[in-house]
């Protein structure tokens, strides 16, 4: 089976688009995991500062 050059180009374009979507999804998944970790760490730091202020005022 011999493909025309236009058909080969179309196949490569479709594969490139699918590959790009897969890579973008993978990158977004990692980014959202990191954002979740950053939010949890931020809340922990804020809680620590709040508790330190409460304990400090009680002395």
C-alpha positions in Angstrom: 0.0 0.0 0.0 1.5 3.3 -1.1 0.4 6.5 0.6 0.3 9.8 -1.1 2.5 12.5 0.5 -0.6 14.5 1.6 -1.9 11.4 3.4 1.5 10.9 5.2 1.5 14.5 6.3 -2.0 14.3 7.6 -1.2 11.1 9.6 1.9 12.8 11.1 -0.2 15.9 12.0 -2.8 13.8 13.7 -0.3 11.8 15.6 1.5 15.0 16.7 -1.7 16.5 17.9 -2.6 13.3 19.9 0.9 13.2 21.3 0.7 16.9 22.3 -2.6 16.4 24.1 -1.2 13.4 26.0 1.9 15.4 27.1 -0.2 18.4 28.0 -2.5 16.2 30.2 0.5 14.6 31.9 2.1 18.1 32.6 -1.2 19.4 34.0 -1.7 16.4 36.2 1.8 17.0 37.7 1.1 20.7 38.0 -2.1 20.2 39.9 -0.5 17.7 42.3 2.2 20.3 43.0 -0.4 23.0 43.6 -2.2 20.7 46.0 1.0 20.0 48.0 1.8 23.8 48.0 -1.7 24.6 49.4 -1.4 22.0 52.2 2.1 23.3 53.1 0.8 26.9 53.1 -2.1 26.0 55.4 0.3 24.2 57.7 2.6 27.2 57.9 -0.4 29.5 58.5 -1.7 27.2 61.3 1.8 27.1 62.9 2.1 30.9 62.9 -1.5 31.3 64.3 -0.8 28.8 67.1 2.5 30.5 67.9 0.7 33.9 68.2 -2.0 32.4 70.4 0.6 30.7 72.7 2.7 33.9 72.8 -0.2 36.1 73.9 -1.1 33.6 76.6 2.2 34.0 78.5 
